[in-house]
Amino acid sequence: MKLSVVILNYNVRYFLEQCIRSVQKALENWDAEIIVIDNDSKDDSCQMVKTLFPNVILIENKENVGFSKANNQAVAIAKGEYVCILNPDTAVSEDTFRQAIEYSESIENIGALGVYLMDGTGNFLPESKRNLPTPKVSLLKLTG
């Protein structure tokens, strides 16, 4: 399997549905899986996933275990060569995964990849671009 897409959910049923729909469209003709992990939502998110997306793997936590632990639960069962962790308020374009994986495979010894984020009008969100916290970057940030 090439790709596992992990989506952590907590009480954002509407966004989750839109996210899954965009991911499914982007994964057409892919050997991939979608894993939704729910942190004890009270908004019927789990039932929506079961009803509308029966092929999505759903992990239902009985309590909110937090962001890191929940994502780690999903990553532990992921079968993909690559794992993408998405927030449920994300919509992906149809070529996002293809471009990300092609880029990843063009670089030797890559460990992680972040993508540019855009708002609903197509404007770049600068908070999606961060530098690695090297001493030089930290010094430049402190001194302006």
C-alpha positions in Angstrom: 0.0 0.0 0.0 1.4 3.4 -1.0 -0.4 5.8 1.3 -2.3 6.0 4.6 -4.2 9.2 5.3 -4.9 9.8 9.0 -7.6 12.2 10.0 -8.1 13.1 13.7 -11.6 14.2 14.6 -13.2 15.9 17.6 -16.7 17.3 17.2 -16.3 18.7 13.7 -18.7 16.3 11.8 -19.3 18.7 8.9 -15.7 19.5 8.3 -14.8 15.8 8.6 -17.3 14.8 5.9 -15.9 17.4 3.5 -12.3 16.4 4.3 -13.0 12.7 3.6 -14.8 13.5 0.4 -11.8 15.5 -0.9 -9.4 12.8 0.2 -11.4 10.1 -1.5 -11.4 12.1 -4.7 -7.7 12.7 -4.5 -7.1 9.0 -3.9 -9.1 7.6 -6.9 -7.0 4.8 -8.5 -4.6 4.7 -5.6 -3.6 1.8 -3.4 -4.4 3.8 -0.2 -6.4 3.8 3.0 -8.1 6.5 5.0 -8.1 6.1 8.8 -10.3 8.4 11.0 -9.6 8.5 14.7 -12.3 10.1 16.7 -11.5 11.5 20.2 -14.9 10.8 21.8 -17.0 13.3 19.7 -20.5 13.9 20.8 -21.8 15.2 17.4 -22.6 11.9 15.7 -19.3 12.0 13.7 -18.7 8.3 14.1 -22.1 7.3 12.9 -21.7 9.6 9.9 -18.4 7.9 9.0 -19.9 4.5 9.3 -22.9 5.4 7.2 -21.4 7.5 4.5 -17.9 6.1 4.3 -18.0 2.3 5.1 -14.5 1.7 3.6 -12.9 4.2 5.9 -11.1 2.7 8.9 -12.6 4.2 12.1 -11.1 4.2 15.5 -13.5 5.3 18.2 -11.8 6.5 21.4 -14.0 6.4 24.5 -12.2 9.5 25.8 -10.3 12.4 24.3 -6.7 11.2 24.5 -5.2 14.3 22.8 -3.7 15.1 19.5 -0.4 13.2 19.7 -1.7 10.0 21.3 -4.6 9.8 18.9 -2.5 10.3 15.8 0.0 7.7 17.1 -2.9 5.2 17.5 -3.7 5.6 13.9 -0.2 5.6 12.6 0.4 2.4 14.5 -2.1 0.5 12.3 -1.4 2.4 9.1 -0.2 0.1 6.3 1.0 2.8 3.8 4.6 3.3 2.8 3.7 7.0 3.4 1.5 8.4 6.1 -0.3 11.8 5.7 -1.7 13.3 8.9 -4.6 15.8 8.1 -6.7 18.0 10.3 -10.4 17.5 9.5 -10.9 21.1 8.4 -8.6 20.4 5.5 -9.6 19.9 1.9 -7.0 18.5 -0.5 -6.7 19.1 -4.2 -6.8 16.2 -6.6 -3.1 16.2 -7.2 -1.9 16.9 -3.7 -0.8 13.4 -2.8 0.7 12.6 -6.2 2.8 15.8 -6.0 3.9 15.2 -2.4 4.9 11.6 -3.0 6.7 12.3 -6.3 8.6 15.1 -4.5 9.4 12.8 -1.5 10.7 10.1 -3.8 13.0 12.5 -5.6 14.9 13.3 -2.3 17.2 10.9 -0.7 16.7 10.2 3.1 13.6 12.3 3.5 11.9 11.9 6.8 9.0 14.4 6.7 7.3 16.7 4.3 5.0 19.7 4.8 2.9 21.2 2.1 1.8 24.8 1.5 -1.7 25.6 2.8 -4.1 27.9 1.1 -7.3 29.5 2.4 -10.7 29.1 0.7 -9.9 31.9 -1.8 -6.5 30.4 -2.8 -4.3 32.7 -0.8 -1.2 31.2 0.7 -1.2 30.8 4.5 2.2 31.8 5.8 1.7 29.9 9.0 2.1 26.7 7.0 5.7 27.5 6.3 8.0 27.1 9.2 11.8 26.7 9.4 13.6 24.0 11.2 14.5 25.2 14.7 18.3 25.5 14.1 20.4 27.9 16.2 20.7 30.3 13.2 16.9 30.4 12.6 16.3 31.0 16.3 18.8 33.8 16.4 17.3 35.5 13.3 13.8 35.2 14.8 15.0 36.8 18.1 16.9 39.6 16.5 14.3 40.3 13.7 
